[in-house]
């Protein structure tokens, strides 16, 4: 009768059957670039709303306070979405969550000019702020998760 002995698992490296980590290549660089562009699009959208504020106020006959509320509701919703974005990305999968955010953000951007009244404009702007605010932590999550250790800080510095 032959006795088979197993060597104790090594604590130095990955298990023998574990796949190697994905190398930094074109696919990973393309994905990270997409996440960066989406996060920058969110930040730019906040500024575009502020730049077009005078025209929106004139078109809807809004006062200064009501007009500035459009920018404030976007920023408040953006800040509210940031703490929970990484949890949703882990729970729903990073790719699905990010693609859903981008699709919703773009759809709301196309619906905003068609808003019939001030209340619906505020609601659409708040929803767009929620979706846009979740993109910024995803950029940082992607940089920390997918970049090689030697360039992680450079990836975080791209947006900051």
C-alpha positions as CSV (number, residue, x, y, z in Angstrom):
1,X,0.0,0.0,0.0
2,X,1.4,3.3,-1.0
3,X,1.0,6.4,1.2
4,X,0.6,9.8,-0.4
5,X,1.8,12.7,1.6
6,X,0.9,16.3,0.8
7,X,3.2,19.2,1.4
8,X,1.8,21.9,3.6
9,X,0.6,25.0,1.7
10,X,3.2,27.7,1.2
11,X,2.4,31.1,2.8
12,X,4.9,32.8,0.6
13,X,3.0,33.0,-2.7
14,X,-0.3,32.3,-4.3
15,X,-1.7,28.8,-4.3
16,X,-0.4,26.5,-7.0
17,X,-3.7,26.4,-9.0
18,X,-4.4,30.2,-8.7
19,X,-4.4,32.1,-12.0
20,X,-1.7,34.8,-12.2
21,X,-2.8,38.4,-11.9
22,X,-3.8,40.1,-15.1
23,X,-1.0,42.0,-16.7
24,X,-1.4,45.7,-17.4
25,X,-2.3,45.7,-21.1
26,X,-4.4,47.4,-23.7
27,X,-7.7,46.0,-22.4
28,X,-7.0,47.2,-18.8
29,X,-5.8,50.6,-20.1
30,X,-8.9,51.0,-22.3
31,X,-11.2,50.3,-19.3
32,X,-9.4,52.6,-17.0
33,X,-9.4,55.4,-19.6
34,X,-13.2,54.9,-20.0
35,X,-13.7,55.2,-16.2
36,X,-11.5,58.4,-16.2
37,X,-13.5,60.0,-19.1
38,X,-16.8,59.2,-17.3
39,X,-15.6,60.8,-14.1
40,X,-14.3,63.8,-15.9
41,X,-17.6,64.1,-17.7
42,X,-19.4,64.2,-14.4
43,X,-17.3,67.0,-13.1
44,X,-17.6,68.9,-16.4
45,X,-21.4,68.6,-16.3
46,X,-21.5,70.4,-13.0
47,X,-19.6,73.3,-14.5
48,X,-21.8,73.3,-17.7
49,X,-24.9,73.7,-15.6
50,X,-23.4,76.7,-13.8
51,X,-22.3,78.3,-17.1
52,X,-25.8,77.9,-18.6
53,X,-27.5,79.1,-15.5
54,X,-28.3,82.6,-16.8
55,X,-30.0,81.2,-19.9
56,X,-32.0,78.7,-17.9
57,X,-33.1,81.4,-15.5
58,X,-34.2,83.7,-18.4
59,X,-36.0,80.9,-20.3
60,X,-38.0,79.7,-17.2
61,X,-38.4,83.1,-15.6
62,X,-36.6,82.1,-12.4
63,X,-35.1,84.3,-9.7
64,X,-31.5,84.0,-8.6
65,X,-32.2,81.7,-5.7
66,X,-34.3,79.3,-7.7
67,X,-31.7,79.3,-10.5
68,X,-28.8,78.5,-8.1
69,X,-30.8,75.7,-6.6
70,X,-30.3,73.8,-9.9
71,X,-26.5,73.7,-9.3
72,X,-26.9,73.1,-5.6
73,X,-29.2,70.1,-6.0
74,X,-26.7,68.5,-8.5
75,X,-23.8,69.0,-6.1
76,X,-25.7,67.8,-3.0
77,X,-26.8,64.6,-4.9
78,X,-23.3,64.1,-6.2
79,X,-21.9,64.2,-2.6
80,X,-24.7,61.9,-1.4
81,X,-23.8,59.2,-3.9
82,X,-20.1,59.1,-3.2
83,X,-20.0,57.1,0.0
84,X,-22.1,54.2,-1.3
85,X,-20.7,54.0,-4.9
86,X,-17.9,51.5,-4.1
87,X,-20.3,49.2,-2.2
88,X,-22.7,49.1,-5.2
89,X,-19.7,48.5,-7.6
90,X,-18.6,45.5,-5.5
91,X,-22.2,44.2,-5.0
92,X,-23.4,44.6,-8.6
93,X,-20.0,44.1,-10.4
94,X,-17.8,47.0,-11.3
95,X,-18.5,46.8,-15.1
96,X,-22.3,46.5,-14.8
97,X,-22.6,49.3,-12.3
98,X,-20.3,51.6,-14.3
99,X,-22.1,51.0,-17.6
100,X,-25.4,51.5,-15.9
101,X,-24.2,54.8,-14.4
102,X,-23.0,56.1,-17.7
103,X,-26.1,55.0,-19.6
104,X,-28.4,56.7,-17.0
105,X,-26.2,59.8,-16.9
106,X,-26.4,60.2,-20.7
107,X,-30.1,59.5,-20.8
108,X,-30.8,62.1,-18.1
109,X,-28.6,64.6,-20.0
110,X,-30.8,64.1,-23.1
111,X,-34.0,64.5,-21.1
112,X,-32.9,67.7,-19.2
113,X,-33.6,70.1,-22.1
114,X,-37.1,68.6,-22.5
115,X,-38.1,69.2,-18.9
116,X,-41.6,70.9,-19.0
117,X,-41.3,72.8,-15.7
118,X,-39.0,73.8,-12.9
119,X,-39.9,70.9,-10.6
120,X,-39.1,68.2,-13.2
121,X,-35.9,70.0,-14.1
122,X,-34.8,69.9,-10.4
123,X,-35.7,66.2,-10.2
124,X,-33.8,65.3,-13.3
125,X,-30.8,67.4,-12.2
126,X,-30.8,65.6,-8.8
127,X,-30.9,62.2,-10.4
128,X,-28.1,63.1,-12.7
129,X,-26.1,64.3,-9.7
130,X,-26.6,61.0,-8.0
131,X,-25.3,59.1,-11.1
132,X,-22.5,61.5,-11.8
133,X,-21.4,61.5,-8.1
134,X,-21.0,57.7,-8.1
135,X,-18.6,57.9,-11.0
136,X,-15.8,59.7,-9.1
137,X,-15.3,57.0,-6.4
138,X,-15.4,54.4,-9.1
139,X,-12.4,56.0,-10.7
140,X,-10.4,55.8,-7.5
141,X,-11.7,52.2,-6.9
142,X,-10.6,51.2,-10.3
143,X,-7.1,52.8,-9.9
144,X,-6.6,51.0,-6.6
145,X,-7.9,47.7,-7.8
146,X,-6.6,47.3,-11.3
147,X,-3.4,49.3,-11.6
148,X,0.0,47.7,-10.7
149,X,1.4,48.8,-7.4
150,X,4.2,50.8,-9.0
151,X,1.7,53.2,-10.7
152,X,-1.3,53.2,-8.4
153,X,-0.6,56.7,-7.0
154,X,-0.2,58.1,-10.5
155,X,-3.6,56.6,-11.4
156,X,-5.2,58.3,-8.4
157,X,-3.4,61.6,-9.2
158,X,-5.0,61.7,-12.7
159,X,-8.3,62.8,-11.4
160,X,-7.2,64.7,-8.3
